[in-house]
Amino acid sequence: MSDDPSTGSGHGTEIFTASGIGRTFGSGRNQVTAVEDVSFALVEKEITTIVGESGSGKSTIARMVLGLLPVSSGTMTFDGKDVTKLSTAARIAYWRDVQAVFQDPFSSFNQFFTVRRLLNRSLRMLDRVSAKERLEEALGHVGMDLSVLDRFPHQLSGGQRQRIMIARALMLRPRLLIADEATSMLDASLRVNILNVLTDLRDELGMTVLFITHDIGQACYLADKVLVMEKGILVEQGPTDDVIFNPQHEYTQRLLADVPRLHESA
């Protein structure tokens, strides 16, 4: 079903589409296909989750969407513009609209910088008043106050660091936020906190979120739509309830079998 990107729930318009995208590494006999002929759409004001085990290609897709990896085949569009063929100036503008939060909140900080200095580096293009407003606004959205600004990374918990990373992305007011395994290094209670922050961003700001995870339980808790990846191939996609309660592919069924509480709630 990877050839049908039009599986949004209809709450908004499609702001990003991927059509038949693929990514290979190496050449000749050493060529490895990480992603093959994948199509999907990201809908405004929705959370879409890509779920799959390690090596399924989900993080490769995230990096292609971000423009950190070129596509080997297929096309990607954002607001109708082909993002695989952007000029330098257009790509910079694209990166303002599309921000990311990655897996490890512990390695994402310079340990000798305060939170204030870390965040202000993202706002160097703004005047002081505008930068202060953006900073306060972003921290408020992730449930933190200004007292955190003069602390160093080692003085923050993992969950606090991840919320700071989300705040840093929000300061540019992106339309699409990509969270790539953003909770995988956190304990269970902190994971729920971050998932709730992402849900609030959708509900309060109308933000589109692409959430990458190996945990289908998190995917189903958070997402409006779920995409299931296996060995570089998109094997199933659809509204979350459809995927949970009526999975079509045996791989999806196996993933769900490891989360028995989902079925007990049906």
Secondary structure as GFF3:
##gff-version 3
##sequence-region A 1 266
A	DSSP	beta_strand	14	25	.	.	.	ID=ss1
A	DSSP	three_ten_helix	28	30	.	.	.	ID=ss2
A	DSSP	beta_strand	32	43	.	.	.	ID=ss3
A	DSSP	beta_strand	47	51	.	.	.	ID=ss4
A	DSSP	alpha_helix	58	66	.	.	.	ID=ss5
A	DSSP	beta_strand	73	78	.	.	.	ID=ss6
A	DSSP	beta_strand	81	82	.	.	.	ID=ss7
A	DSSP	three_ten_helix	83	85	.	.	.	ID=ss8
A	DSSP	alpha_helix	88	97	.	.	.	ID=ss9
A	DSSP	beta_strand	98	101	.	.	.	ID=ss10
A	DSSP	alpha_helix	115	120	.	.	.	ID=ss11
A	DSSP	three_ten_helix	121	123	.	.	.	ID=ss12
A	DSSP	alpha_helix	128	141	.	.	.	ID=ss13
A	DSSP	three_ten_helix	146	150	.	.	.	ID=ss14
A	DSSP	three_ten_helix	153	155	.	.	.	ID=ss15
A	DSSP	alpha_helix	158	170	.	.	.	ID=ss16
A	DSSP	beta_strand	176	180	.	.	.	ID=ss17
A	DSSP	alpha_helix	188	205	.	.	.	ID=ss18
A	DSSP	beta_strand	208	213	.	.	.	ID=ss19
A	DSSP	alpha_helix	216	222	.	.	.	ID=ss20
A	DSSP	beta_strand	225	230	.	.	.	ID=ss21
A	DSSP	beta_strand	233	239	.	.	.	ID=ss22
A	DSSP	alpha_helix	240	245	.	.	.	ID=ss23
A	DSSP	alpha_helix	250	257	.	.	.	ID=ss24
A	DSSP	alpha_helix	260	264	.	.	.	ID=ss25
###
